[in-house]
Structure formats: C-alpha cells, structure tokens
Amino acid sequence: MQSGNDLPNDSRAKYFGQCAVMMLNALRQESDADPFSEVTSIDLSAETVPGHEGIYDQALSNALAAIVAAEWPGEEVNRRGRVHFARDLLKVIAEKIRSDPATGLCVVPDRDADARSRWGRDNPLPKGFWDTQIDVGLLTDALDVSGLARHGSGKGRLQHRHVQALLALDRHRTLRTPMEAQSERDDERAQDEDALSADQARALLELIGDEEAERRAGSADNPNPYHPKHNPDGHDFEECPVCGHETFCAQGMDMWGRLAFGQCVVCSYRRSPRVADEKGFGEHIKWLMETD
C-alpha cells in the first residue's frame, strides 16, 4: 500500500484510480435484452470475484488519505507523521462531518461548484452531482470483511455494495480518476467493436456478391419506420457507411442529433450509441465551425 506523509495527493489519486478501475469489473453486468443498451443490472448483495480484497483496501486507503489531506490538512497523519490506516481515516471523517440522519452518509460539498468553465455553467449537471457521499459504516464493514480474507480468517468476500461505496469516493475533487480511465477504456472497446463489425460486414458483402446485396436492398423493410402516431421515435432508412445502400436502420441518434446508431439490414454493420456519440461530436464541431 502506498503510504507516507510525503506522498502527494495526485499520486494517491492515480493509485486509487488504478485500483478502482480493476474493481469496476465487479459491477459490470452487461444486459442481453437490448444490444444497444449500456445500462447495467447490479445485484448489490452479490459477492465480488475472490482476490480483490487487497486491491480494494489499497484503493480505499489512498482515496481516504487524499480526501482527508485536502479537506483537513494534517489530519491524515498521526503524531509520528505516518498516514492513518483507512479505518482511522474513516473515524476522522465521521468526526468532522455529521452524517445525514436519513441516509447515514457523510457528504463533502463540491468546492468547485462556483468555479466551473463556461461549458460547465451552460451545461449544468444535477445539483449536488459532484458532492462526495461517504458511507462510513459500509466502508468500515468492507474493511472488516476484506480483513478476514487477507489474514486467513475466512473467505472475506466483498459485495457489490462495498465496491459501489468505494467508487462513490471518486466524486471528490482530488480524485475523479476511475471515471476518466473507465471512459477511455470503454471508448477503445467501442471503437474496436465498431471496426470488427465493419470488417464482418465487408466479409459478408464479399460472400454474397453485389447482385445479392442489391436484391436485399431492393426488398428491405424498415423495422423502425417513422410514423407521427404509431412510432414517433422511428427513423427513415439512412445510408450505410459500409455497403452504401439506404438500408441502415436507425434506432436512435447521438446526443447532438448528428449521427444515428443502429444496424444495416443488408450487410449487418452495427454502430453503437457510444461510437455514434463520439463521431457525432466531430460532426457537431464541424457544423459549428461552418456556421460561425
């Protein structure tokens, strides 16, 4: 575990991020109901994969040390100048912040709320979004549970609710690293899946030939057509970026309304919402530059 009074908060944040990203896998259960949905279904009482206990404790220790050092400088160390253990850091937080009677959470207000960028002010997040909610009781329980495994006293299996309480610390202004790291990893995965889908679509086109592709395009029915009454969220066919036919079934649009996500009914190329958002952002920026 990283420790020591000379460890800067940015190093603590980086180490927390590296460990916390590993723990995110315990919460990622992809839904099979909708191939374009990124919503996860989480059973908070379910146990995590064995072997994460040490990583969890290291992430928690560094996060708490960074938070306490930022909020109450000097309180993160004992009389000998050594950084407190995670359990003692939780006690410091509980002493400094009165917990909410309704939720039992100790809430650290977002100090950057009044120092947002112009974009942040024009596109505000829900009030309190960046407030840090610290569940002292649950995090203390997590230390008790993980300690059993680390010291050979039992299986000590953490639950998803323990991981969720850990990840909630990332809201604090000194951290905010797992979100960025996970987002980058998800972007890379989405791009890889998009490239694979395009390769598979081209392979299919080569297999069936131009004549069959033309026949399929000519007889294609739109599974999601627009209708003002029966299907107001529907879309007309769009041109597929792989086969070039007007057979791309749009199931929704990116957040800027520039690019659709969906699947082609001829070559089967599929574009995910995440890829649509990323590419749509480029189209949106191009549009803004052209209209200036």
TORSE-252398 format. One line per field, with one value per residue (C-alpha): x, y, z; residue in three letters; chain. Coordinates in steps of 0.1 Angstrom, whole numbers. Example, Ala and Ser with C-alpha at 12.3 -4.5 7.8 and 13.67 -1.06 7.14 Angstrom:
! residues 2
px	(123|137)
py	(-45|-11)
pz	(78|71)
rest	(ALA|SER)
kette	(A|A)
//
This chain:
! residues 292
px	(0|12|18|39|34|55|31|13|-24|-20|-1|-27|-54|-35|-30|-67|-77|-56|-70|-106|-108|-100|-129|-153|-155|-174|-202|-203|-230|-240|-277|-286|-321|-310|-278|-276|-281|-252|-273|-260|-280|-264|-272|-257|-258|-238|-202|-172|-146|-122|-88|-99|-97|-61|-67|-99|-80|-52|-77|-97|-66|-53|-86|-94|-59|-63|-97|-87|-55|-74|-103|-84|-47|-26|-54|-44|-13|-7|16|46|38|26|-6|-35|-49|-82|-102|-88|-93|-130|-131|-116|-143|-171|-158|-156|-189|-222|-239|-273|-299|-319|-291|-263|-239|-212|-214|-184|-198|-183|-160|-156|-193|-188|-156|-170|-159|-182|-193|-199|-221|-240|-245|-250|-252|-278|-273|-250|-237|-201|-207|-188|-210|-190|-207|-185|-205|-204|-168|-158|-178|-158|-126|-139|-149|-118|-96|-109|-95|-63|-55|-67|-97|-124|-134|-140|-159|-168|-202|-210|-224|-189|-174|-201|-193|-156|-163|-185|-154|-143|-167|-141|-122|-88|-97|-120|-97|-116|-143|-119|-99|-130|-144|-112|-113|-149|-142|-114|-136|-164|-140|-126|-161|-171|-140|-148|-184|-173|-148|-175|-199|-174|-167|-204|-207|-179|-195|-230|-218|-231|-262|-275|-267|-287|-316|-316|-315|-344|-367|-356|-383|-375|-381|-382|-400|-411|-449|-463|-488|-477|-439|-429|-394|-388|-364|-363|-336|-301|-272|-250|-213|-201|-223|-236|-272|-301|-307|-292|-320|-315|-326|-317|-294|-263|-266|-262|-286|-260|-254|-276|-268|-284|-278|-278|-303|-282|-246|-254|-229|-238|-229|-233|-246|-211|-195|-223|-217|-180|-183|-214|-194|-169|-198|-212|-179|-176|-211|-203|-172|-191|-219|-195)
py	(0|35|54|81|117|128|111|139|138|134|102|90|98|80|49|50|52|22|0|13|6|-31|-31|-18|-52|-64|-40|-45|-70|-63|-66|-91|-76|-47|-50|-12|-6|2|1|-24|-45|-47|-70|-51|-81|-102|-111|-100|-123|-136|-119|-83|-76|-63|-41|-28|-19|-1|19|29|38|61|77|85|99|122|134|140|157|180|188|189|192|174|153|124|117|106|122|104|117|84|83|68|35|35|27|57|80|70|79|113|119|108|133|161|157|149|121|126|111|98|82|78|93|119|144|166|195|202|232|237|243|281|278|259|265|283|250|236|266|263|226|221|187|180|199|180|157|163|162|133|108|88|58|54|25|5|12|2|-30|-36|-34|-59|-83|-80|-84|-119|-130|-110|-126|-161|-159|-166|-161|-124|-119|-82|-74|-51|-26|-23|-16|10|28|28|42|69|85|93|123|142|169|153|120|117|93|59|77|90|58|37|61|58|20|19|42|20|-11|6|16|-20|-35|-9|-19|-56|-50|-32|-60|-86|-66|-63|-100|-107|-84|-102|-136|-127|-105|-73|-88|-103|-72|-52|-76|-74|-36|-35|-57|-44|-33|-8|-24|11|35|69|74|105|85|49|53|90|79|60|70|66|44|61|53|25|37|2|-11|23|12|32|3|15|11|39|31|64|95|107|134|161|146|143|106|76|43|11|-17|-22|-48|-57|-61|-62|-35|-22|12|15|46|53|53|75|100|101|105|127|151|155|163|187|206|207|222|248|259|262|283|308)
pz	(0|-8|24|39|47|16|-9|-29|-34|-72|-67|-42|-68|-96|-74|-63|-100|-110|-82|-85|-123|-115|-91|-117|-133|-103|-111|-149|-159|-195|-203|-231|-235|-258|-279|-279|-242|-219|-188|-162|-139|-105|-76|-47|-24|-49|-40|-60|-75|-49|-48|-49|-12|-12|-42|-25|7|-12|-32|-2|19|-8|-16|21|26|-3|8|44|34|11|34|67|60|86|99|76|97|133|158|143|109|95|74|93|83|64|95|114|84|83|120|112|85|109|135|110|92|108|89|72|95|65|46|71|46|53|25|14|-7|-40|-36|-73|-79|-83|-105|-135|-170|-193|-208|-174|-165|-197|-193|-156|-140|-114|-82|-58|-86|-75|-38|-23|-4|21|36|67|81|49|41|77|71|39|59|83|56|35|66|70|36|39|73|66|89|64|28|33|1|-6|-20|-49|-24|-9|-43|-51|-19|-28|-63|-49|-34|-70|-69|-47|-65|-55|-72|-102|-119|-124|-143|-168|-170|-175|-201|-221|-219|-229|-259|-270|-267|-286|-314|-316|-318|-345|-366|-361|-371|-403|-412|-407|-429|-457|-455|-458|-488|-505|-497|-511|-540|-554|-571|-538|-519|-545|-542|-504|-506|-530|-509|-474|-450|-423|-389|-372|-396|-385|-380|-364|-344|-341|-340|-334|-323|-355|-384|-421|-436|-438|-460|-445|-443|-452|-481|-493|-495|-479|-455|-422|-396|-372|-336|-322|-325|-308|-281|-307|-332|-359|-363|-359|-341|-353|-378|-416|-427|-458|-446|-408|-399|-364|-349|-311|-292|-279|-313|-326|-298|-305|-343|-339|-317|-346|-370|-345|-341|-379|-382|-355|-374|-407|-391|-375)
rest	(MET|GLN|SER|GLY|ASN|ASP|LEU|PRO|ASN|ASP|SER|ARG|ALA|LYS|TYR|PHE|GLY|GLN|CYS|ALA|VAL|MET|MET|LEU|ASN|ALA|LEU|ARG|GLN|GLU|SER|ASP|ALA|ASP|PRO|PHE|SER|GLU|VAL|THR|SER|ILE|ASP|LEU|SER|ALA|GLU|THR|VAL|PRO|GLY|HIS|GLU|GLY|ILE|TYR|ASP|GLN|ALA|LEU|SER|ASN|ALA|LEU|ALA|ALA|ILE|VAL|ALA|ALA|GLU|TRP|PRO|GLY|GLU|GLU|VAL|ASN|ARG|ARG|GLY|ARG|VAL|HIS|PHE|ALA|ARG|ASP|LEU|LEU|LYS|VAL|ILE|ALA|GLU|LYS|ILE|ARG|SER|ASP|PRO|ALA|THR|GLY|LEU|CYS|VAL|VAL|PRO|ASP|ARG|ASP|ALA|ASP|ALA|ARG|SER|ARG|TRP|GLY|ARG|ASP|ASN|PRO|LEU|PRO|LYS|GLY|PHE|TRP|ASP|THR|GLN|ILE|ASP|VAL|GLY|LEU|LEU|THR|ASP|ALA|LEU|ASP|VAL|SER|GLY|LEU|ALA|ARG|HIS|GLY|SER|GLY|LYS|GLY|ARG|LEU|GLN|HIS|ARG|HIS|VAL|GLN|ALA|LEU|LEU|ALA|LEU|ASP|ARG|HIS|ARG|THR|LEU|ARG|THR|PRO|MET|GLU|ALA|GLN|SER|GLU|ARG|ASP|ASP|GLU|ARG|ALA|GLN|ASP|GLU|ASP|ALA|LEU|SER|ALA|ASP|GLN|ALA|ARG|ALA|LEU|LEU|GLU|LEU|ILE|GLY|ASP|GLU|GLU|ALA|GLU|ARG|ARG|ALA|GLY|SER|ALA|ASP|ASN|PRO|ASN|PRO|TYR|HIS|PRO|LYS|HIS|ASN|PRO|ASP|GLY|HIS|ASP|PHE|GLU|GLU|CYS|PRO|VAL|CYS|GLY|HIS|GLU|THR|PHE|CYS|ALA|GLN|GLY|MET|ASP|MET|TRP|GLY|ARG|LEU|ALA|PHE|GLY|GLN|CYS|VAL|VAL|CYS|SER|TYR|ARG|ARG|SER|PRO|ARG|VAL|ALA|ASP|GLU|LYS|GLY|PHE|GLY|GLU|HIS|ILE|LYS|TRP|LEU|MET|GLU|THR|ASP)
kette	(A|A|A|A|A|A|A|A|A|A|A|A|A|A|A|A|A|A|A|A|A|A|A|A|A|A|A|A|A|A|A|A|A|A|A|A|A|A|A|A|A|A|A|A|A|A|A|A|A|A|A|A|A|A|A|A|A|A|A|A|A|A|A|A|A|A|A|A|A|A|A|A|A|A|A|A|A|A|A|A|A|A|A|A|A|A|A|A|A|A|A|A|A|A|A|A|A|A|A|A|A|A|A|A|A|A|A|A|A|A|A|A|A|A|A|A|A|A|A|A|A|A|A|A|A|A|A|A|A|A|A|A|A|A|A|A|A|A|A|A|A|A|A|A|A|A|A|A|A|A|A|A|A|A|A|A|A|A|A|A|A|A|A|A|A|A|A|A|A|A|A|A|A|A|A|A|A|A|A|A|A|A|A|A|A|A|A|A|A|A|A|A|A|A|A|A|A|A|A|A|A|A|A|A|A|A|A|A|A|A|A|A|A|A|A|A|A|A|A|A|A|A|A|A|A|A|A|A|A|A|A|A|A|A|A|A|A|A|A|A|A|A|A|A|A|A|A|A|A|A|A|A|A|A|A|A|A|A|A|A|A|A|A|A|A|A|A|A|A|A|A|A|A|A|A|A|A|A|A|A|A|A|A|A|A|A|A|A|A|A|A|A)
//
